[in-house]
Amino acid sequence: MPSFKDLQQTLSLIINNRYFELFMMGIIVFSAMLIGIDTFKLKPIYQDIIFILDELVTVVFLIEMMMRISSYEKPLDFFKDGWNVFDFIIVGMSLIPMDHNNFAVARLLRIFRILRIITIVPELKTIINSLLGSAKSIGYIFILTFIIFYIFAIVGTVLFANTPSGLWKDVGTALLTLFQVMTFEGWTDVMHESMQIYSWSWIYYLLFIFLTTFTFLNMIIGIMVESLTEEHKSNETRETKLLKEILEQNRLLAEEIKEIKKEMKKK
């Protein structure tokens, strides 16, 4: 009769199998499609079918989560990984029953199940980890960008307060106007209106665009690329270390086998 340790090893092999991962990815995509289809006006019989299929998807998620927890020698070790905790929360939210009282809330929570695909695809995990790693640097850039926004908003309210459109009537409106300029959404119309008051006001807009769109946004992209490169190097280092450990274990195992053979020959 197989022991519990053998069962854990079997579960671990199943969970780490590529075909099982592809199967779970298909289930996640299928779940998202069900929620999308349910947004259309359907006949009651089709709504019942979608409801049953959605419940089956929830059961599959629950079974998979139990398999993953059981594959650990100590089940509580499962929660030491942040991505595992993320998966557990997502699956837990899926268990909220879809009755008449909280039907809308349950539907909204279940759409987040598609986020589980991040934990299955290693490349997506790498991207998310790199984003989290660069969050501090990006935060400082956002602070600096807001300072530039605020300065230009104050200047804009002083210089262009008399424009007919009222785009510079106060600081709040001016900040929204500057955001429109930064995203190039009709910014030339805003500039031409200001140029009717001050013909040289184009300098104001070009300077703002160069400082925000071309400089700060490129800095953010540069930080994200650098962080992504470091994350790839870190993953390669971990894989190399793991490979060395496996090779060392194989070497020790080979030496033990040789010793056993020598002892058997002596006997």
N, C-alpha and C positions, 0 to 999 in steps of 0.2 A: 504493500500500500504506500503511495507516494507521501512523503512528509510535507509539512507546511513550507519548509525551505524550498523543496522542489516546486511546489505550487507558486511560490514567489518568483523563482527563476523563470518558470513558464510564462507567468503574467508579464514579467519584464521583457521577455523575448517578443511576446505578442504586441505589447504597447510600443516597443521600439522598432517594430517591423514597418518597413516603408509602405507596404500595402495596407496595413491597418491605419497608418497616418493618412493615406489617400482616402480610405473609406470614411474616416472621421471628417476630413475636409469636405467630402461630398455631402455628408449629413449636415454639416454647418451651412453649406451653400443651399441645400434643399430646405433647411429651416428658414433661411432668409427669404427664399422664394415663396414659401407658404404664407409668410406674413405679408409679403408684397401682394400676392394674389388675393388675400383676404381684405385688402383695401378696396377692391372692386365690389360692385353690387352683384351678389350671386344669389342663386336660388337656395332655399333652405337646405336641400339635400347636399349641395356642394359645400355649403358652410359646415355641415356636420362632418363631411369627409375630411375637410381641412382641419377641423378641430381634432378628429381622431388621429390623423397623421401627425399633427403637432404634439399630441400627447405621446405618441410612439417615439418621436424624436427626443422628447424629454426623458423618456425611459432609457433610450440608448445613451444619452448623456450621463444619466445617473449610473448606469451599469459601468460605463467607461471610467467614470470618476472613482467608483468603488474598486475597480481593477487597478487603477493607478495607485490608490492609497494602499491596497493590499500587497502591491509589488514591493513595498518597502519593508525592510527587516523590522524597523520600528515605524509603525504607521504615522506617528506624530512628526517624523522626519520629513514627511511630505510637505508639511506647512512651513518648513524652513526656507523653501524656495519661493520667492515673491511671485513668480509666474504661476506656480501651483495654487497659491492663495487667490490669485486673480481668477484662475479657472474655477476654483471652488465657489467663489462669490457669484460668478456668472451662472453656473449651474444651479446654485442655491436660489437665485432670483427666478429661474425657470420653474421652480416648484410652486410658485405662488398660483393658486387655483384661479382659473378664468371664469368666475361666476359673474352674475349681473351687477354686483356691488363694485367690483374692482376690475371689470373686463378691460377698460381702456388702459389702466395702469399695468396690468399683466401683459398686454400686447406691447406696450412701450418697453417694458423690461426685457421681453423675450427677443426683441430685435437686437439687443446687445450681445446675443449669443454668437453673432457673426464675428465678434471681436476675438473669439476663441481661436480663430484661424491664425492669429498672431503667434500664439504659443506653439502651434504645430509647425509653422514654416520658420526655420532658423534664421533666414535672411531678414524676415520682418522683425524678429526679436532683436537682431543686431541693429537694425535701424532705430527701433524704439529705445534701446539702451544707449545708442549714440546721442539721440535727442535728449534723453534724461541727463547724460553726462555733460552735454553742452548747455544745459538749462541756465546754469549760473552765469556764464559768459554772455549768453543771449539776453538774460535778464538785465545785465548792466547796459547792454546796447539799447534795449527798450527804454531804460531810464533816460539815457542820453538823448534818444530820439524824442521822447516826450518833452524834454527840456527844450530842444530845438523847436518842436511843435508849439510849445507854449510861448516862446519868445516871438516866433513869427506870427502867432495868433494875436498877441498884444500889438505888435507893429501893424498888422493888417487892420485891426479895429481902429487904430489911430489914423492910418493913412486913407483907408477906403470905407469909412463909416457912412459916407454919403452916397454910396452906390445904390441905384434904384432897386436892385434885387434883394437887398438886405442880407447878403451873404456874410457881411462883416459887422453886423449890428452889435454883437457881444462876443465874449471869448468862446462860449460854448459853440455858437454857430460858426465862428471862425475856425475852430478846431475841426469841425465837420467839413468845412470848405477846403481846408488844407489837406484833409484825408482824401477828398475828391481829387484835388490837384495831384497828390502823390500817386494815386492809382490811374492817372491820365484819363479820368472820366469827364470829358467835356471841359478840361482845364483851360483850353484856349479861349473858350467863351468867357470864363471867369477873368482871364487875363485881359482880354480886349475890353471888357467892361471897366476894369480898373485903369486901363490906359487912357480912357476918356477923361479921367481926372488927372492922372500923372502919366505922361507919355513914356517916362523912363521906368515905369513899374514892372516892365518885363524882366528887369534885373532881379527884382524881388522873387519872382516865380522861378526863374532859372536857377538862382542860387539855392532856393528851397529844394527844388527837384534834385539838384546835384548832391546836396547834403543828405537827403533822405533816401530817395529811390536808388540813386546810383552808388552812394557811399555806404550808408548804414545797412541796406538790404544785402549788398554784396558782402559786407563784413559778416552778416548773419550766415549767409551761404558758405563763406569760407570757414567759419567756426564749425558748422555742421559737417562739412566735408572732412575737416581735420579730425573731428571727433569720431566720424565714421571710420576713418583710416585707422585711428588708434584702437577702436573696438575690434576691427578685423585683425590687427596685430595681436591684440589680447586673446582673441579666440584661437589664433594660430599657436600662440604660446601655450595655452591650456591644452590644445590637442597634442602638441609636441611633448609636453610633460606627461600626458596620459599615455602616449605611445611608448615613451621611455619606461614608464612604470610597468606597462604590459610586457615589454621586452625583458625587463629585469625579472619579473615574475616567471616568465618562460625560462629564462636562464637558470634561476634557482630551482625550478621544477625539473629541468633537464639534469641538473647536478644531483638532485635527490633520486631521480630514476637511475642514474649511473651508480650511485651508492647502493641502492637496493639490488641492482643486478650483481654488483661485486659481492655483496653479502650472500646472495643466492648461490653464486658460483662457489664460494667458500664452503657452504653447507653441502 
